[in-house]
């Protein structure tokens, strides 16, 4: 029965990408360069007794944990090495699969009799599906018994429960901010865009925009692939909400910026030109760029590959605009990448020791040092992250409260697709606002019913 369930999940997850929030970066959400790839057919298939055999290296018995992830850069191996050096009882052997093959291979391995104790999950949807299929261990009691302080993961961690139980620990997070070119603001003699509302952002973008045609400089740029309905989420709504007023607020604001004010490249121009948003931003074609934390590494890569960009570009980071003035800003993001225990593993206690480390402060230092955002955040980790990226203002994306763009319901990925399709038709002028919202509501009802 479990194998049949896994087959269904495999079909459902083929469309899932890395959550890192609200879509992907301009390079398709690619992770660090892929490293070791291993076919599931070559995975170790020892018996349960054999998998529990001790590693006697160094004269000390250790339980061997077999850990699977997608290729995620050097920091993941550094985290595993640090754990192995510190643990008296456990050693971890990690296999990294190429990023674009990982989800499918994970499903295949879980459906078979492969030796896999711990594995990573890059979306709340995948975590939910695997929990419901019985492939993840309920770690709720382990968390309680360990005395782990889960408040360090923010309020969004509680939203990852499935049937009021925890099935994974977060080790990475996402966060959105407002990125801007300091040198362009300085040259214009305009104050940096700190603590803006969305209306103020739109007004400023319109004020800064100038020129026509190919020579136009835009006040801001929000990519066409961006599926993040900022205002909708910040106002406490989502795509499953019966009240569509918050969704309407976002659609109307985008239409104003894209089509009425022409302060952002229009949706139709982005679609037809295939513009790379980060290249556009770094080339001085726009002043501001709302986006996810991956935008930082994209910018730094651009600067590394072409140092002359720095002649006219300096990255600034501000808090993402808010629906209204507030002393408690909210951004989109929160815990996004998880590590869990295979329910079939014979080494539950050792596996929990490992995933607790991966979701803790010591491991977080390696993630932050690589310029990525760990799930565990405190002042020390913020300082490591800011030093790693070499840009001040990191606290503006790390510190605000975070709200997830997804719900832990199986249909939510499809709702996101429907919303994007109907919003696109509206922004392209192919349907009215009223028709777009009506069509979204009707199509949503078909999915939810």
URSULGI-V807762 format. One record per helix or strand of 2 or more residues. SS is the DSSP state (H for helix, E for strand). FROM is the first residue (numbers start at 1). LEN is the number of residues. If there is no record, write none. Layout:
ss->SS from->FROM len->LEN
ss->SS from->FROM len->LEN
This chain:
ss->H from->2 len->12
ss->H from->40 len->3
ss->H from->48 len->4
ss->E from->54 len->2
ss->H from->57 len->3
ss->E from->62 len->9
ss->H from->74 len->13
ss->E from->90 len->8
ss->H from->99 len->13
ss->E from->118 len->4
ss->H from->124 len->9
ss->H from->140 len->7
ss->H from->150 len->4
ss->H from->155 len->6
ss->E from->169 len->13
ss->H from->182 len->7
ss->H from->198 len->11
ss->H from->213 len->3
ss->E from->217 len->4
ss->H from->230 len->5
ss->H from->245 len->16
ss->H from->267 len->7
ss->H from->277 len->6
ss->E from->286 len->7
ss->H from->294 len->12
ss->H from->307 len->5
ss->E from->315 len->5
ss->E from->330 len->13
ss->H from->348 len->11
ss->H from->361 len->9
ss->H from->379 len->11
ss->H from->395 len->4
ss->E from->401 len->3
ss->H from->412 len->16
ss->H from->433 len->16
